[in-house]
Amino acid sequence: MSLVSDWYRNPQINMLLDAVECVTIYEGRIPDDPKVWEIVFKGLNTPLKIDSEQLDSAGAFRRQYLKLTDTPAPPLSASDWFAFVTSLSERAEHKKSLEESDNVYIAETVMEAIRDLPAIKPESVTKHKGYVPMDGYRCVHHHTVKELAEGLGFKFTGRILSDTLSQLGYKEEGTRLKWIKELKRPVRFWWFNESVFVSECESEYNV
């Protein structure tokens, strides 16, 4: 049974729903990526695209509808808007987005730079760019990641980059401290499992 079956469906909702040909919700590569709803209206070559976070109220939808059709969408009460969006959701097809989000693009680019880092000794982490091999991980100093990101022209937002790399499966969650006896103090590292750096060809060869 439809979730909106118990709602009073006024003619304005019916008019909008009858004009909708299909709905596709495009999901990103990672959970933090935005979801984009693509609504195709009958007789229009251009779909209406709207971020899911903008669908909590009718305002953003009505602005885009007006821009797309040169006709204002009918005003809807909060309950009518809920019924309309719920009905769209019920008929929507879910697909993976073909476009990478900005966060994923930045993370992938920084990851390529991390792959090229040389191995260094633990006592060198504050002076040289590189990774320290430890317990099956390549440990990269927090400041090294910052320098790599900024050197590539990206504004460094550590938490977002760290979360994105973790969701992509490249690094462990968080930035754990490791005691470096040569420096006589702990150092905050980003921990990348060594298996991440094994190419598919190498992996198949070792099977």
LOVOGU-398002 format. One record per residue: residue number from 1; x, y, z of N, C-alpha, C in turn; residue in one letter. Coordinates in pm, whole numbers, padded with zeros to 5 digits. Layout:
BEGIN
PT, num, n_c1, n_c2, n_c3, ca_c1, ca_c2, ca_c3, c_c1, c_c2, c_c3, residuo
PT, NUM, X, Y, Z, X, Y, Z, X, Y, Z, A
...
end
This chain:
BEGIN
PT, num, n_c1, n_c2, n_c3, ca_c1, ca_c2, ca_c3, c_c1, c_c2, c_c3, residuo
PT, 1, 00085, -00119, 00000, 00000, 00000, 00000, 00088, 00124, 00000, M
PT, 2, 00048, 00225, -00074, 00125, 00349, -00079, 00125, 00418, 00056, S
PT, 3, 00240, 00478, 00090, 00250, 00552, 00215, 00162, 00676, 00214, L
PT, 4, 00121, 00722, 00096, 00039, 00843, 00089, -00110, 00810, 00072, V
PT, 5, -00146, 00683, 00079, -00285, 00645, 00054, -00379, 00703, 00158, S
PT, 6, -00329, 00725, 00280, -00415, 00777, 00386, -00421, 00930, 00387, D
PT, 7, -00345, 00992, 00299, -00343, 01137, 00294, -00449, 01185, 00194, W
PT, 8, -00508, 01296, 00227, -00601, 01356, 00132, -00521, 01409, 00015, Y
PT, 9, -00547, 01357, -00103, -00474, 01397, -00223, -00555, 01504, -00296, R
PT, 10, -00515, 01631, -00282, -00590, 01736, -00348, -00554, 01742, -00496, N
PT, 11, -00632, 01812, -00577, -00608, 01817, -00722, -00471, 01871, -00759, P
PT, 12, -00414, 01958, -00675, -00283, 02014, -00705, -00174, 01907, -00701, Q
PT, 13, -00181, 01817, -00602, -00086, 01706, -00595, -00105, 01614, -00715, I
PT, 14, -00230, 01583, -00745, -00257, 01495, -00858, -00206, 01554, -00988, N
PT, 15, -00221, 01685, -01005, -00175, 01751, -01127, -00025, 01738, -01142, M
PT, 16, 00047, 01760, -01033, 00193, 01748, -01038, 00237, 01605, -01064, L
PT, 17, 00176, 01510, -00992, 00215, 01370, -01007, 00183, 01317, -01146, L
PT, 18, 00071, 01360, -01203, 00034, 01316, -01337, 00132, 01368, -01441, D
PT, 19, 00196, 01481, -01410, 00291, 01541, -01505, 00429, 01476, -01498, A
PT, 20, 00452, 01397, -01393, 00584, 01335, -01375, 00591, 01206, -01457, V
PT, 21, 00692, 01200, -01542, 00711, 01081, -01625, 00792, 00974, -01552, E
PT, 22, 00902, 01016, -01487, 00983, 00921, -01411, 01070, 00997, -01312, C
PT, 23, 01117, 00924, -01210, 01202, 00982, -01106, 01323, 00890, -01086, V
PT, 24, 01441, 00948, -01084, 01563, 00872, -01057, 01640, 00941, -00944, T
PT, 25, 01680, 00862, -00846, 01762, 00915, -00737, 01904, 00865, -00759, I
PT, 26, 01995, 00958, -00783, 02135, 00923, -00808, 02214, 00929, -00677, Y
PT, 27, 02275, 00817, -00642, 02351, 00807, -00519, 02500, 00815, -00549, E
PT, 28, 02574, 00875, -00458, 02718, 00891, -00477, 02794, 00763, -00445, G
PT, 29, 02925, 00775, -00451, 03012, 00659, -00430, 03026, 00624, -00282, R
PT, 30, 03013, 00723, -00196, 03027, 00703, -00052, 02903, 00756, 00018, I
PT, 31, 02879, 00712, 00142, 02759, 00757, 00214, 02748, 00908, 00231, P
PT, 32, 02861, 00978, 00243, 02856, 01123, 00263, 02827, 01201, 00136, D
PT, 33, 02832, 01136, 00021, 02804, 01206, -00104, 02659, 01251, -00109, D
PT, 34, 02632, 01365, -00171, 02493, 01409, -00185, 02415, 01316, -00278, P
PT, 35, 02285, 01307, -00253, 02195, 01235, -00342, 02117, 01337, -00425, K
PT, 36, 02107, 01311, -00554, 02039, 01403, -00643, 01915, 01336, -00702, V
PT, 37, 01801, 01403, -00688, 01677, 01354, -00747, 01663, 01417, -00886, W
PT, 38, 01637, 01332, -00985, 01614, 01379, -01121, 01469, 01348, -01157, E
PT, 39, 01390, 01452, -01176, 01246, 01437, -01202, 01219, 01479, -01347, I
PT, 40, 01171, 01384, -01425, 01140, 01411, -01566, 00990, 01438, -01578, V
PT, 41, 00957, 01555, -01633, 00817, 01591, -01655, 00779, 01567, -01801, F
PT, 42, 00659, 01521, -01822, 00611, 01493, -01957, 00616, 01619, -02043, K
PT, 43, 00668, 01603, -02163, 00672, 01714, -02256, 00793, 01805, -02241, G
PT, 44, 00879, 01778, -02141, 00998, 01860, -02120, 01123, 01777, -02148, L
PT, 45, 01215, 01834, -02223, 01339, 01762, -02254, 01440, 01768, -02142, N
PT, 46, 01428, 01870, -02057, 01524, 01891, -01948, 01464, 01847, -01815, T
PT, 47, 01529, 01756, -01742, 01474, 01713, -01612, 01501, 01817, -01504, P
PT, 48, 01422, 01811, -01401, 01445, 01894, -01283, 01538, 01816, -01190, L
PT, 49, 01650, 01876, -01154, 01746, 01810, -01066, 01754, 01887, -00935, K
PT, 50, 01745, 01814, -00826, 01746, 01878, -00696, 01813, 01788, -00592, I
PT, 51, 01895, 01848, -00508, 01962, 01775, -00402, 01860, 01728, -00298, D
PT, 52, 01877, 01607, -00248, 01781, 01552, -00152, 01767, 01639, -00027, S
PT, 53, 01875, 01707, 00011, 01870, 01791, 00131, 01781, 01913, 00112, E
PT, 54, 01749, 01945, -00014, 01661, 02059, -00040, 01514, 02020, -00044, Q
PT, 55, 01487, 01892, -00026, 01349, 01846, -00039, 01273, 01845, 00094, L
PT, 56, 01332, 01903, 00197, 01260, 01907, 00324, 01145, 02008, 00320, D
PT, 57, 01148, 02098, 00222, 01037, 02191, 00203, 01022, 02217, 00055, S
PT, 58, 00911, 02282, 00018, 00879, 02297, -00124, 00952, 02412, -00192, A
PT, 59, 01015, 02500, -00115, 01071, 02623, -00171, 01168, 02602, -00286, G
PT, 60, 01272, 02520, -00264, 01374, 02499, -00367, 01314, 02432, -00490, A
PT, 61, 01224, 02336, -00469, 01158, 02269, -00581, 01078, 02369, -00663, F
PT, 62, 01002, 02455, -00598, 00915, 02549, -00669, 00999, 02649, -00750, R
PT, 63, 01114, 02689, -00697, 01201, 02781, -00770, 01256, 02716, -00897, R
PT, 64, 01300, 02590, -00884, 01354, 02522, -01001, 01244, 02488, -01102, Q
PT, 65, 01127, 02455, -01052, 01014, 02425, -01141, 00978, 02548, -01225, Y
PT, 66, 00976, 02663, -01161, 00945, 02787, -01232, 01051, 02818, -01337, L
PT, 67, 01176, 02797, -01300, 01285, 02822, -01395, 01279, 02727, -01514, K
PT, 68, 01239, 02605, -01488, 01235, 02503, -01592, 01115, 02517, -01685, L
PT, 69, 00999, 02552, -01629, 00875, 02551, -01706, 00819, 02689, -01736, T
PT, 70, 00874, 02792, -01671, 00819, 02929, -01681, 00676, 02936, -01628, D
PT, 71, 00642, 02838, -01547, 00509, 02833, -01485, 00526, 02801, -01337, T
PT, 72, 00464, 02877, -01249, 00480, 02846, -01107, 00414, 02715, -01068, P
PT, 73, 00480, 02641, -00981, 00418, 02520, -00927, 00309, 02561, -00831, A
PT, 74, 00204, 02480, -00817, 00096, 02517, -00725, 00145, 02519, -00581, P
PT, 75, 00094, 02609, -00499, 00134, 02612, -00358, 00084, 02486, -00288, P
PT, 76, 00170, 02431, -00202, 00135, 02309, -00130, 00158, 02330, 00018, L
PT, 77, 00066, 02281, 00098, 00085, 02284, 00243, 00193, 02185, 00281, S
PT, 78, 00238, 02190, 00404, 00343, 02099, 00451, 00300, 01953, 00436, A
PT, 79, 00175, 01923, 00468, 00127, 01784, 00457, 00115, 01742, 00311, S
PT, 80, 00071, 01835, 00224, 00064, 01804, 00082, 00204, 01780, 00025, D
PT, 81, 00300, 01860, 00068, 00437, 01845, 00020, 00493, 01709, 00062, W
PT, 82, 00465, 01669, 00186, 00507, 01538, 00234, 00448, 01428, 00146, F
PT, 83, 00321, 01439, 00115, 00254, 01337, 00032, 00316, 01334, -00108, A
PT, 84, 00346, 01450, -00163, 00402, 01458, -00297, 00541, 01394, -00303, F
PT, 85, 00629, 01431, -00209, 00765, 01378, -00209, 00764, 01228, -00179, V
PT, 86, 00677, 01185, -00089, 00667, 01042, -00058, 00626, 00963, -00181, T
PT, 87, 00531, 01016, -00256, 00487, 00948, -00377, 00600, 00941, -00480, S
PT, 88, 00677, 01049, -00495, 00793, 01047, -00584, 00893, 00941, -00541, L
PT, 89, 00916, 00933, -00411, 01012, 00837, -00357, 00969, 00694, -00387, S
PT, 90, 00840, 00667, -00378, 00788, 00532, -00400, 00806, 00486, -00545, E
PT, 91, 00805, 00579, -00637, 00818, 00540, -00778, 00961, 00559, -00831, R
PT, 92, 01051, 00606, -00747, 01187, 00639, -00791, 01272, 00515, -00818, A
PT, 93, 01357, 00525, -00917, 01459, 00425, -00946, 01592, 00476, -00891, E
PT, 94, 01666, 00390, -00824, 01793, 00430, -00764, 01909, 00387, -00854, H
PT, 95, 01998, 00481, -00880, 02115, 00454, -00963, 02238, 00518, -00902, K
PT, 96, 02355, 00465, -00938, 02480, 00526, -00897, 02511, 00644, -00990, K
PT, 97, 02554, 00753, -00929, 02589, 00871, -01009, 02712, 00844, -01093, S
PT, 98, 02712, 00895, -01215, 02828, 00881, -01303, 02934, 00986, -01272, L
PT, 99, 02895, 01089, -01199, 02987, 01197, -01164, 03040, 01178, -01023, E
PT, 100, 03171, 01202, -01005, 03229, 01199, -00872, 03197, 01329, -00799, E
PT, 101, 03174, 01318, -00670, 03156, 01439, -00589, 03290, 01509, -00575, S
PT, 102, 03287, 01635, -00536, 03411, 01711, -00517, 03499, 01644, -00411, D
PT, 103, 03437, 01597, -00303, 03515, 01535, -00195, 03586, 01408, -00242, N
PT, 104, 03515, 01327, -00322, 03575, 01204, -00372, 03688, 01236, -00471, V
PT, 105, 03666, 01334, -00557, 03770, 01373, -00653, 03896, 01419, -00581, Y
PT, 106, 03879, 01503, -00480, 03994, 01552, -00404, 04065, 01437, -00333, I
PT, 107, 03987, 01349, -00269, 04046, 01236, -00197, 04123, 01144, -00290, A
PT, 108, 04068, 01116, -00406, 04137, 01028, -00502, 04266, 01093, -00551, E
PT, 109, 04264, 01223, -00573, 04383, 01293, -00621, 04491, 01294, -00514, T
PT, 110, 04452, 01321, -00390, 04549, 01319, -00280, 04603, 01178, -00259, V
PT, 111, 04516, 01078, -00276, 04559, 00939, -00257, 04665, 00901, -00358, M
PT, 112, 04656, 00951, -00481, 04759, 00924, -00581, 04894, 00979, -00536, E
PT, 113, 04892, 01096, -00473, 05016, 01155, -00422, 05070, 01073, -00305, A
PT, 114, 04981, 01021, -00222, 05022, 00938, -00109, 05087, 00809, -00158, I
PT, 115, 05035, 00754, -00267, 05092, 00630, -00323, 05238, 00650, -00366, R
PT, 116, 05272, 00772, -00404, 05407, 00800, -00454, 05507, 00833, -00344, D
PT, 117, 05460, 00839, -00220, 05551, 00873, -00110, 05653, 00763, -00088, L
PT, 118, 05777, 00801, -00056, 05879, 00700, -00025, 05871, 00658, 00121, P
PT, 119, 05929, 00544, 00151, 05939, 00500, 00291, 06048, 00581, 00359, A
PT, 120, 06023, 00622, 00483, 06122, 00698, 00559, 06133, 00640, 00700, I
PT, 121, 06236, 00679, 00771, 06254, 00633, 00908, 06163, 00713, 01002, K
PT, 122, 06122, 00651, 01112, 06031, 00720, 01205, 06081, 00856, 01251, P
PT, 123, 06210, 00868, 01274, 06263, 00994, 01324, 06263, 01105, 01220, E
PT, 124, 06231, 01071, 01094, 06233, 01170, 00986, 06095, 01228, 00954, S
PT, 125, 05992, 01184, 01024, 05856, 01222, 00984, 05828, 01372, 00993, V
PT, 126, 05900, 01443, 01080, 05877, 01586, 01093, 05962, 01668, 00997, T
PT, 127, 06053, 01601, 00924, 06145, 01674, 00835, 06126, 01638, 00687, K
PT, 128, 06079, 01516, 00660, 06068, 01471, 00521, 05929, 01414, 00493, H
PT, 129, 05887, 01431, 00369, 05761, 01372, 00327, 05783, 01224, 00296, K
PT, 130, 05697, 01141, 00352, 05708, 00999, 00329, 05615, 00924, 00422, G
PT, 131, 05627, 00792, 00419, 05546, 00712, 00510, 05637, 00624, 00594, Y
PT, 132, 05589, 00591, 00713, 05662, 00503, 00803, 05593, 00367, 00803, V
PT, 133, 05662, 00260, 00762, 05600, 00126, 00765, 05586, 00077, 00910, P
PT, 134, 05464, 00046, 00951, 05441, -00002, 01087, 05323, -00098, 01090, M
PT, 135, 05348, -00218, 01137, 05242, -00316, 01165, 05149, -00338, 01045, D
PT, 136, 05205, -00345, 00925, 05123, -00369, 00807, 05055, -00246, 00752, G
PT, 137, 05095, -00129, 00800, 05037, -00004, 00755, 05145, 00089, 00700, Y
PT, 138, 05102, 00179, 00613, 05185, 00293, 00577, 05131, 00412, 00654, R
PT, 139, 05210, 00459, 00748, 05167, 00567, 00837, 05221, 00700, 00785, C
PT, 140, 05128, 00792, 00757, 05165, 00920, 00700, 05133, 01030, 00801, V
PT, 141, 05233, 01114, 00828, 05216, 01223, 00924, 05102, 01314, 00879, H
PT, 142, 05022, 01359, 00975, 04910, 01449, 00947, 04955, 01571, 00867, H
PT, 143, 05069, 01629, 00902, 05116, 01749, 00833, 05161, 01717, 00690, H
PT, 144, 05206, 01596, 00666, 05244, 01557, 00530, 05121, 01553, 00440, T
PT, 145, 05011, 01498, 00492, 04887, 01494, 00414, 04841, 01637, 00385, V
PT, 146, 04851, 01723, 00485, 04812, 01864, 00468, 04895, 01930, 00358, K
PT, 147, 05027, 01907, 00359, 05115, 01965, 00258, 05082, 01911, 00119, E
PT, 148, 05052, 01782, 00109, 05018, 01723, -00020, 04890, 01784, -00076, L
PT, 149, 04788, 01795, 00009, 04659, 01849, -00036, 04675, 01994, -00081, A
PT, 150, 04741, 02074, -00001, 04758, 02215, -00036, 04850, 02232, -00155, E
PT, 151, 04949, 02144, -00170, 05038, 02150, -00285, 04966, 02118, -00415, G
PT, 152, 04856, 02043, -00406, 04775, 02010, -00523, 04669, 02117, -00552, L
PT, 153, 04670, 02220, -00468, 04577, 02331, -00489, 04444, 02317, -00419, G
PT, 154, 04434, 02222, -00324, 04310, 02202, -00253, 04315, 02268, -00116, F
PT, 155, 04204, 02325, -00075, 04193, 02375, 00061, 04186, 02255, 00154, K
PT, 156, 04273, 02251, 00253, 04281, 02133, 00339, 04177, 02140, 00450, F
PT, 157, 04083, 02047, 00447, 03988, 02028, 00556, 04009, 01886, 00605, T
PT, 158, 04090, 01873, 00709, 04137, 01743, 00753, 04029, 01642, 00782, G
PT, 159, 03926, 01682, 00854, 03823, 01585, 00893, 03750, 01532, 00770, R
PT, 160, 03713, 01622, 00677, 03639, 01578, 00559, 03725, 01486, 00473, I
PT, 161, 03852, 01523, 00451, 03941, 01440, 00371, 03963, 01305, 00437, L
PT, 162, 03983, 01306, 00569, 04004, 01181, 00642, 03881, 01091, 00633, S
PT, 163, 03762, 01148, 00655, 03639, 01070, 00648, 03617, 01013, 00508, D
PT, 164, 03646, 01094, 00406, 03625, 01049, 00268, 03720, 00936, 00233, T
PT, 165, 03847, 00949, 00270, 03943, 00842, 00243, 03905, 00714, 00317, L
PT, 166, 03851, 00727, 00437, 03808, 00610, 00513, 03688, 00544, 00447, S
PT, 167, 03591, 00625, 00402, 03472, 00568, 00338, 03506, 00503, 00204, Q
PT, 168, 03611, 00551, 00139, 03656, 00489, 00015, 03735, 00361, 00040, L
PT, 169, 03766, 00334, 00167, 03836, 00211, 00202, 03987, 00222, 00197, G
PT, 170, 04041, 00345, 00189, 04184, 00362, 00177, 04256, 00369, 00311, Y
PT, 171, 04192, 00425, 00413, 04260, 00443, 00540, 04172, 00398, 00656, K
PT, 172, 04236, 00376, 00768, 04162, 00345, 00889, 04092, 00470, 00939, E
PT, 173, 03983, 00452, 01011, 03911, 00568, 01063, 03997, 00642, 01165, E
PT, 174, 03984, 00772, 01167, 04055, 00854, 01264, 04200, 00877, 01227, G
PT, 175, 04271, 00943, 01317, 04414, 00970, 01298, 04485, 00937, 01430, T
PT, 176, 04517, 00809, 01445, 04569, 00760, 01573, 04711, 00809, 01599, R
PT, 177, 04738, 00830, 01728, 04873, 00866, 01771, 04960, 00741, 01784, L
PT, 178, 05087, 00757, 01752, 05184, 00649, 01768, 05309, 00705, 01836, K
PT, 179, 05353, 00638, 01940, 05473, 00683, 02011, 05596, 00652, 01927, W
PT, 180, 05674, 00755, 01899, 05799, 00740, 01824, 05914, 00758, 01921, I
PT, 181, 05977, 00648, 01952, 06080, 00653, 02056, 06196, 00742, 02017, K
PT, 182, 06231, 00746, 01887, 06342, 00829, 01844, 06313, 00978, 01866, E
PT, 183, 06185, 01016, 01860, 06147, 01156, 01881, 06105, 01181, 02025, L
PT, 184, 06088, 01073, 02099, 06046, 01081, 02240, 05912, 01152, 02258, K
PT, 185, 05823, 01127, 02163, 05689, 01186, 02171, 05595, 01114, 02073, R
PT, 186, 05465, 01126, 02094, 05371, 01065, 02001, 05352, 01150, 01877, P
PT, 187, 05320, 01086, 01766, 05296, 01155, 01640, 05160, 01111, 01587, V
PT, 188, 05085, 01206, 01535, 04952, 01174, 01480, 04966, 01132, 01334, R
PT, 189, 04927, 01008, 01307, 04939, 00952, 01173, 04803, 00923, 01110, F
PT, 190, 04803, 00922, 00978, 04693, 00866, 00901, 04738, 00726, 00863, W
PT, 191, 04658, 00624, 00895, 04698, 00484, 00881, 04635, 00423, 00756, W
PT, 192, 04720, 00386, 00660, 04677, 00324, 00535, 04723, 00179, 00533, F
PT, 193, 04627, 00086, 00523, 04664, -00056, 00520, 04749, -00085, 00397, N
PT, 194, 04853, -00161, 00416, 04946, -00191, 00307, 04875, -00258, 00189, E
PT, 195, 04767, -00332, 00216, 04695, -00401, 00109, 04636, -00304, 00008, S
PT, 196, 04612, -00179, 00050, 04556, -00078, -00040, 04652, -00048, -00155, V
PT, 197, 04780, -00066, -00130, 04882, -00028, -00228, 04923, -00144, -00319, F
PT, 198, 04861, -00260, -00302, 04890, -00375, -00386, 04803, -00365, -00510, V
PT, 199, 04862, -00364, -00627, 04787, -00354, -00751, 04709, -00482, -00776, S
PT, 200, 04607, -00475, -00862, 04526, -00594, -00893, 04611, -00704, -00957, E
PT, 201, 04707, -00662, -01038, 04795, -00762, -01103, 04877, -00836, -00998, C
PT, 202, 04932, -00762, -00903, 05011, -00825, -00797, 04924, -00916, -00712, E
PT, 203, 04800, -00870, -00686, 04709, -00949, -00604, 04675, -01082, -00671, S
PT, 204, 04649, -01078, -00804, 04616, -01201, -00878, 04738, -01293, -00884, E
PT, 205, 04856, -01236, -00894, 04977, -01316, -00904, 05003, -01392, -00773, Y
PT, 206, 04966, -01329, -00662, 04994, -01389, -00531, 04888, -01492, -00490, N
PT, 207, 04777, -01499, -00564, 04673, -01596, -00528, 04719, -01738, -00553, V
end
